[in-house]
Amino acid sequence: MTEAKRASMILDKNFRVGDVDDRLYGAFIEHLGRAIYGGIYEPGHAAADAKGFRQDVLGLVKDLKVPVVRYPGGNFVSGYNWEDGIGPRENRPSRLELAWRSIETNEFGLNEFMDWVDAANTEAVMAVNLGSRGIDGARNIVEYCNHPKGTYWSDLRKKHGYATPHNINLWCLGNEMDGSWQIGHKTAEEYGRIACEAGKVMRMVDPSIELVVCGSSNSKMHTFPEWEAVVLEHTYDLVDYISLHTYFGNQDNDTANFLAQSVGMDDFINTVISVCDYVKAKKRSNKTINLSFDEWNVWYHSHEATAQVEPWTTAPPILEDVYTFEDALVVGCMLISLLKRADRVKIACLAQLVNVIAPIMTRTGGDAWRQTIYYPYLHASLYGRGYVLQPVIESPVYDSKDFTDVPILEAVSVVNEEDDELTVFAVNRDLEAPLRFECRLGNFPNYEVVEHITMTHTDVKAHNTETNPYNVVPKSEGNAAVDGDMLEALLAPLSWNVIRLAKTKK
């Protein structure tokens, strides 16, 4: 093995980044491919309940403790009539779904989703169509979902069997409206105006809701970051969050550069924060706009296969990335990026949850299994709740095709004061050398390692399948230990590490 390199970190509980909003570990379900049909919903499957919800999938979702799930899209929402998915199923129309060139049967709609949300112990984030539709549809869906009774839409919900309002708190004002691919694509001025007016009437119906306005679809858009500035000029006083989306891939088969991509994610987050604060200053406002990173993941494996799928079929197998070990490392780095700005990134949604660029895969009529990226997402959700510390890190660096001075050590730590726990999440990006990691705990006396979870593999392209679902899995076999006020560990090359510490009762 190549000689170990060294990296260090200093932690002090007095230096906080911010509290972790539980919604940072959200997910996303869209009417796209087999995310719903054959994913979370498959009547007749051996594991399905009376409502058609696959219990094997529900079990894997509940293990993740997903706090919120964004629905129904995504590109899909910009052509969606939400009314098509309510009422008796036999009266629901089948439609040409233009975003993904599929047939949408509308067998599964808004109320089915809310039933599934309840079953999954999570909450809904609802997006409204500001592409092909606008203000009227936006106010009506809020009335249908949240108004108690005594009006057309609230009484229609009751007629459909839901006497109690759904009380959906968080609403997205459209999706990726800066993108030319989007149905109803708009300029920043056009979108800012309709987002403002739609959000205004939605708040008239229910003043308690929170609103997310669309930011740029990614940091490479030619309108970024001017889009954010213009949109916020129109909506700053109305909305609570602005969205960010990003996906990474390794089309060039350059692992070192792929692992560095989260450096770009850090820059994206910081730039959007800067624009938000610029508009705040320009408006002389006392209000701070926070960030909703409501689409993020690795996505590139399925492009070629998706292009070969016959259009205008129901629930076609599209965007079904089979994730590798190196993808899991990148997802781990992206989770660390989100945590590093927990003071401003309050919501995030891994896109998506089942089958479509997802941590959970199923075979229609068959089993469900965990993809490699399931595990860092699981660990962050379970152990990354509390507040984030601002560390002082010294690490060797490297240059890649797209980035310079990429730290070999990517790390962050989260304190759970209620349980007297401290968790360090760390990725060793080095392809060959282990990393001798030292972390000075300072004012964390009497903390001991209770578990050091590691995820490694000799093949960066290794993946899990239905027949081999445990090929790439984490193990509690790490070597981390505390000596005095120093946490020490040898991090394997190309490894995801979760070092969990707890205060002893000395």
C-alpha positions in Angstrom: 0.0 0.0 0.0 1.2 3.5 -0.8 2.6 5.4 2.2 -0.1 7.2 4.2 -0.6 11.0 3.9 -1.6 13.2 6.9 -4.5 15.5 7.5 -5.7 17.3 10.6 -8.9 18.9 11.9 -9.5 21.0 15.0 -13.0 21.2 16.5 -14.4 23.6 19.0 -18.0 23.5 20.1 -18.1 27.3 20.4 -17.6 27.8 16.7 -20.9 26.9 15.1 -21.9 27.0 11.4 -25.6 26.6 12.2 -28.3 24.2 13.2 -29.2 21.4 10.8 -32.7 21.7 9.6 -34.1 18.1 9.5 -35.5 18.9 6.0 -31.9 18.8 4.7 -32.4 15.1 4.2 -35.4 15.3 2.0 -36.1 13.4 -1.2 -38.0 13.7 -4.4 -40.7 11.6 -6.3 -41.8 12.6 -9.8 -44.2 11.2 -12.3 -41.3 9.9 -14.3 -40.4 6.4 -15.4 -40.9 3.8 -12.7 -40.5 6.2 -9.7 -44.2 5.8 -8.9 -45.6 3.0 -11.0 -43.5 -0.1 -10.2 -41.6 1.9 -7.6 -43.6 3.2 -4.6 -46.9 2.0 -6.0 -47.6 -1.4 -7.5 -51.0 -2.9 -6.9 -50.9 -6.7 -7.2 -47.3 -7.0 -6.1 -46.7 -9.5 -3.3 -45.5 -6.8 -1.0 -48.2 -4.3 -1.8 -50.8 -3.3 0.8 -54.5 -2.6 0.1 -53.6 0.8 -1.3 -51.0 -0.5 -3.7 -48.0 0.8 -1.8 -45.0 -1.6 -1.8 -44.2 -2.3 1.8 -40.6 -3.4 0.9 -40.0 0.0 -0.6 -41.7 1.7 2.3 -39.5 -0.1 4.8 -36.3 1.1 3.0 -37.7 4.7 2.9 -38.6 4.7 6.6 -35.2 3.4 7.5 -33.8 6.6 5.9 -36.0 8.8 8.1 -36.8 11.0 5.1 -38.3 14.2 6.5 -39.9 15.7 3.3 -40.6 14.4 -0.2 -41.0 16.9 -3.1 -43.8 16.1 -5.6 -45.0 15.8 -8.4 -42.0 17.2 -10.3 -39.6 18.1 -11.7 -40.1 18.8 -15.4 -43.4 16.9 -15.2 -45.1 19.6 -13.1 -44.8 22.2 -15.9 -47.3 20.4 -18.0 -49.4 18.8 -15.2 -53.1 19.4 -14.5 -53.3 18.4 -10.8 -57.1 18.0 -11.1 -56.5 15.0 -13.4 -55.2 13.0 -10.4 -58.1 13.5 -8.0 -61.6 11.9 -7.7 -62.7 8.4 -8.8 -59.9 6.6 -10.7 -62.3 5.5 -13.4 -63.0 9.1 -14.3 -59.3 10.2 -14.5 -58.0 10.9 -18.0 -54.8 9.4 -19.5 -52.6 12.1 -20.9 -49.6 12.6 -23.2 -46.8 13.5 -20.7 -44.6 15.8 -22.7 -41.6 16.3 -20.4 -40.6 12.6 -20.5 -42.6 11.5 -23.6 -44.7 9.0 -21.6 -48.3 8.2 -21.0 -49.6 9.4 -17.7 -52.6 7.3 -16.5 -53.2 9.5 -13.4 -54.0 6.3 -11.5 -51.8 7.8 -8.8 -52.5 11.4 -7.9 -52.4 14.0 -5.1 -54.5 12.1 -2.5 -52.6 8.9 -3.1 -49.4 10.7 -2.6 -50.6 12.2 0.7 -51.6 8.7 1.8 -48.2 7.4 0.9 -46.5 10.3 2.7 -48.4 9.3 5.9 -47.4 5.7 5.4 -43.7 6.7 5.0 -43.7 8.9 8.1 -42.7 12.0 6.1 -44.2 15.3 4.9 -45.0 16.6 1.4 -43.3 19.4 -0.5 -45.8 20.3 -3.3 -44.8 22.0 -6.6 -47.3 24.0 -8.6 -47.4 24.3 -12.4 -46.2 27.8 -13.5 -45.3 26.5 -17.0 -48.5 25.6 -18.9 -50.7 27.1 -16.1 -50.4 29.7 -13.5 -52.1 31.8 -10.8 -55.6 30.2 -10.8 -54.4 26.6 -10.6 -51.9 27.6 -7.9 -54.6 29.1 -5.6 -57.0 26.3 -6.2 -54.6 23.5 -5.3 -53.8 25.3 -2.0 -57.5 25.6 -1.3 -58.1 21.9 -2.1 -55.2 20.8 0.1 -55.3 23.2 3.0 -58.7 24.9 3.5 -60.8 23.2 6.1 -64.3 23.3 4.5 -67.1 25.4 3.1 -65.7 26.2 -0.3 -65.8 24.5 -3.7 -62.3 23.0 -3.6 -62.2 22.1 0.1 -65.6 20.5 -0.1 -64.5 18.6 -3.2 -61.6 17.2 -1.2 -64.1 16.1 1.5 -66.2 14.5 -1.2 -63.1 12.6 -2.3 -62.8 11.1 1.2 -60.4 13.5 2.9 -62.4 15.5 5.5 -59.2 16.7 7.3 -57.1 19.1 5.3 -53.7 17.9 4.1 -52.1 21.0 5.6 -49.1 21.1 3.2 -46.7 23.7 4.5 -43.9 23.9 1.8 -44.7 24.9 -1.8 -42.4 25.2 -4.8 -43.3 27.9 -7.3 -42.7 25.9 -10.5 -39.6 24.0 -11.6 -36.4 25.1 -13.5 -38.2 27.9 -15.3 -34.9 29.2 -16.6 -34.4 26.0 -18.8 -35.3 26.1 -22.5 -36.4 22.4 -22.1 -39.1 23.4 -19.6 -42.7 23.6 -20.7 -43.6 27.3 -20.4 -40.0 28.4 -20.2 -39.7 32.0 -19.1 -37.2 34.8 -18.8 -36.3 35.9 -15.3 -38.6 38.9 -15.6 -41.5 36.8 -16.8 -41.0 34.2 -14.2 -40.4 36.7 -11.4 -43.7 38.3 -12.1 -45.8 35.2 -12.3 -44.1 33.6 -9.2 -44.8 36.8 -7.3 -48.5 36.8 -8.3 -49.0 33.1 -7.8 -47.3 33.1 -4.5 -49.4 36.1 -3.4 -52.7 34.4 -4.0 -51.5 31.1 -2.5 -50.7 33.0 0.7 -54.1 34.7 0.6 -55.6 31.2 0.7 -53.2 30.1 3.5 -51.0 32.7 5.1 -49.0 30.0 7.0 -47.4 28.3 4.0 -43.7 28.6 3.1 -42.7 29.3 -0.5 -39.6 28.2 -2.6 -38.9 30.3 -5.7 -37.0 28.8 -8.7 -33.3 29.6 -8.9 -31.0 28.5 -11.7 -31.3 24.9 -13.0 -27.5 24.6 -12.5 -24.5 26.9 -12.2 -23.5 26.4 -15.8 -26.7 28.2 -17.1 -25.7 31.3 -19.1 -28.2 33.3 -17.1 -26.7 32.4 -13.7 -26.5 34.2 -11.3 -28.3 37.2 -12.9 -31.5 35.0 -12.9 -31.4 34.8 -9.1 -31.0 38.6 -8.8 -33.8 39.4 -11.1 -36.2 36.8 -9.7 -35.5 37.9 -6.2 -36.1 41.5 -7.1 -39.7 40.5 -7.8 -40.2 37.9 -5.0 -37.9 38.7 -2.1 -40.6 40.0 0.2 -42.9 37.1 -0.6 -40.8 33.9 -0.6 -38.8 32.1 2.1 -36.3 30.1 0.0 -34.7 30.0 -3.4 -33.9 26.6 -5.1 -30.7 25.2 -6.4 -30.3 22.1 -8.6 -27.1 20.2 -9.6 -26.1 16.8 -10.9 -22.6 15.4 -11.4 -21.3 12.7 -13.7 -18.1 10.9 -14.7 -18.5 10.7 -18.5 -14.8 11.0 -18.9 -14.0 8.2 -16.5 -11.7 10.5 -14.5 -12.3 9.5 -10.9 -10.0 12.2 -9.4 -11.9 14.9 -11.2 -15.3 13.3 -10.4 -14.5 13.2 -6.7 -13.6 16.9 -6.9 -17.0 18.0 -8.2 -18.4 18.9 -4.8 -15.9 21.8 -4.8 -18.1 23.3 -7.5 -21.1 22.6 -5.4 -19.5 24.7 -2.6 -19.0 27.5 -5.0 -22.6 27.3 -6.3 -24.0 27.5 -2.8 -21.8 30.4 -1.8 -22.6 32.4 -5.0 -26.3 32.0 -4.5 -26.0 33.1 -0.9 -24.1 36.2 -2.1 -26.8 37.1 -4.6 -29.5 36.6 -1.9 -27.7 38.9 0.4 -27.0 41.5 -2.3 -30.8 41.7 -3.0 -31.4 41.9 0.8 -29.0 44.9 1.0 -30.4 46.5 -2.1 -33.9 46.3 -0.6 -32.8 47.4 2.9 -34.5 44.3 4.1 -34.3 42.7 7.5 -35.3 39.3 6.0 -32.9 36.6 5.0 -33.6 34.2 2.2 -32.4 30.7 2.7 -31.6 28.0 0.2 -33.5 24.9 -0.9 -31.2 22.5 -2.7 -34.2 20.5 -3.9 -32.5 18.5 -6.6 -29.1 17.0 -6.2 -27.4 13.7 -7.1 -25.1 11.9 -9.5 -26.8 11.4 -12.9 -25.1 10.2 -16.1 -25.2 6.4 -16.3 -28.6 6.1 -17.9 -28.4 8.7 -20.7 -27.7 6.3 -23.5 -30.3 3.7 -22.4 -33.0 6.3 -21.8 -32.5 7.6 -25.4 -33.4 4.1 -26.7 -36.7 3.7 -24.8 -39.8 3.7 -27.0 -41.8 6.9 -26.4 -45.4 7.1 -25.3 -45.4 4.1 -23.0 -46.6 3.9 -19.4 -43.9 3.9 -16.7 -41.0 3.3 -19.1 -37.6 2.3 -17.5 -35.9 5.7 -17.9 -33.2 7.5 -15.9 -32.4 4.2 -14.1 -28.8 4.9 -13.1 -27.0 1.9 -11.6 -24.8 3.5 -9.0 -21.1 2.6 -8.4 -18.9 2.8 -5.4 -17.3 6.0 -6.6 -20.8 7.5 -7.0 -21.4 6.8 -3.3 -18.2 8.7 -2.5 -19.4 11.7 -4.5 -22.8 11.6 -2.9 -21.0 11.6 0.5 -19.0 14.7 -0.5 -22.2 16.4 -1.7 -23.8 15.7 1.7 -20.8 17.3 3.4 -21.2 20.3 1.1 -24.8 20.7 2.2 -23.8 20.4 5.9 -21.0 22.9 5.6 -23.5 25.6 4.8 -26.2 24.4 7.2 -26.6 28.1 8.3 -28.3 28.8 4.9 -29.1 25.5 3.2 -32.2 24.5 5.1 -33.9 22.1 2.7 -32.5 19.6 0.3 -34.0 16.8 -1.8 -31.9 13.9 -3.1 -33.3 13.3 -6.6 -34.9 10.9 -6.7 -36.0 8.3 -4.2 -36.9 5.1 -6.1 -35.8 3.7 -9.5 -35.2 7.1 -11.2 -31.6 8.2 -10.3 -32.4 6.8 -6.9 -30.9 5.2 -3.8 -33.6 2.5 -3.9 -34.1 0.2 -6.9 -36.9 -2.3 -7.6 -37.8 -4.8 -10.2 -41.5 -4.5 -11.2 -43.0 -7.6 -9.7 -39.7 -8.4 -8.0 -37.4 -7.4 -5.2 -36.3 -4.0 -3.9 -32.6 -3.3 -2.9 -30.3 -0.5 -1.8 -28.0 1.1 -4.3 -24.5 2.2 -3.2 -25.6 5.9 -2.7 -28.2 4.7 -0.2 -25.6 4.4 2.5 -24.0 7.8 2.8 -27.6 9.3 2.6 -28.7 6.9 5.4 -25.7 7.8 7.6 -26.1 11.5 7.2 -29.8 11.4 8.0 -29.3 9.2 11.0 -26.2 10.8 12.5 -26.2 14.3 11.0 -28.8 16.0 13.1 -27.9 18.8 15.5 -25.6 21.7 14.8 -22.5 21.9 12.5 -19.1 23.0 13.7 -16.7 25.2 11.8 -13.6 23.1 11.6 -10.0 24.1 10.9 -8.7 21.6 8.4 -5.2 21.1 7.1 -5.1 18.6 4.2 -2.9 17.6 1.2 -4.4 18.9 -2.0 -4.4 17.9 -5.7 -5.3 19.4 -9.0 -7.8 17.9 -11.4 -9.1 18.7 -14.8 -11.7 21.2 -13.5 -10.4 22.2 -10.1 -7.2 23.2 -8.3 -6.2 22.7 -4.7 -8.8 20.0 -4.1 -8.4 18.8 -0.5 -7.7 15.1 -0.1 -9.7 15.2 3.1 -13.4 16.3 2.8 -14.9 16.4 6.2 -17.5 18.0 8.5 -18.7 17.4 12.0 -22.2 17.5 13.6 -22.9 17.8 17.4 -26.1 16.4 18.9 -26.1 18.0 22.3 -29.3 16.3 23.4 -27.6 12.9 23.2 -24.1 14.1 23.9 -22.9 12.8 20.5 -20.4 14.0 18.0 -20.2 12.7 14.5 -17.4 13.2 12.0 -18.2 12.6 8.3 -15.0 12.2 6.2 -14.1 11.2 2.7 -10.5 10.3 1.7 -10.3 11.3 -2.0 -6.9 9.8 -2.5 -7.0 7.0 -5.1 -4.0 5.1 -3.7 -2.8 6.4 -0.3 -4.5 6.0 3.1 -4.9 9.1 5.1 -3.6 9.5 8.7 -6.4 11.6 10.2 -6.0 13.5 13.5 -8.7 15.6 15.0 -8.2 17.7 18.1 -11.4 17.6 20.2 -10.4 20.4 22.6 -13.5 21.1 24.6 -15.1 17.7 24.1 -13.7 16.0 27.2 -14.5 12.4 27.9 -15.8 11.6 24.4 -15.0 8.1 23.1 -15.5 6.4 19.7 -18.6 4.2 19.7 -18.5 3.3 16.1 -16.3 3.9 13.0 -18.3 3.1 9.9 -16.3 2.7 6.7 -17.3 2.1 3.1 -14.5 1.0 0.8 -14.1 -1.3 -2.2 -11.3 -2.4 -4.5 -13.3 -1.6 -7.6 -14.6 2.0 -8.0 -17.1 0.7 -10.5 -18.6 -2.0 -8.2 -22.3 -1.8 -7.7 -25.3 -3.6 -6.1 -27.9 -5.6 -8.0 -31.0 -7.6 -7.2 -29.0 -10.8 -7.3 -26.0 -9.3 -5.5 -27.5 -6.5 -3.3 -24.6 -6.5 -0.7 -21.6 -6.2 -3.0 -20.9 -2.6 -1.8 -22.0 -2.0 1.8 -20.6 -0.2 4.8 -19.0 -2.0 7.7 -18.3 -1.0 11.3 -14.7 -2.0 11.0 -12.9 1.4 11.3 -9.9 2.0 13.5 -10.7 5.4 15.0 -9.8 5.9 18.7 -9.5 8.8 21.1 -6.1 9.4 22.9 -6.4 12.2 25.3 -8.0 15.1 23.4 -7.0 13.7 20.0 -9.2 11.5 17.7 -7.0 9.4 15.4 -7.9 7.2 12.5 -6.3 5.7 9.4 -8.7 6.4 6.6 -8.5 3.9 3.7 -7.9 5.3 0.2 -11.1 6.1 -1.5 -13.3 5.7 1.5 -16.5 7.1 3.1 -16.1 7.3 6.9 -18.6 8.0 9.7 -16.9 8.3 13.1 -19.4 8.4 15.9 -18.4 9.6 19.4 -20.4 9.8 22.6 -19.6 11.3 26.0 -18.8 8.8 28.6 -20.3 8.8 32.1 -17.0 9.4 33.9 
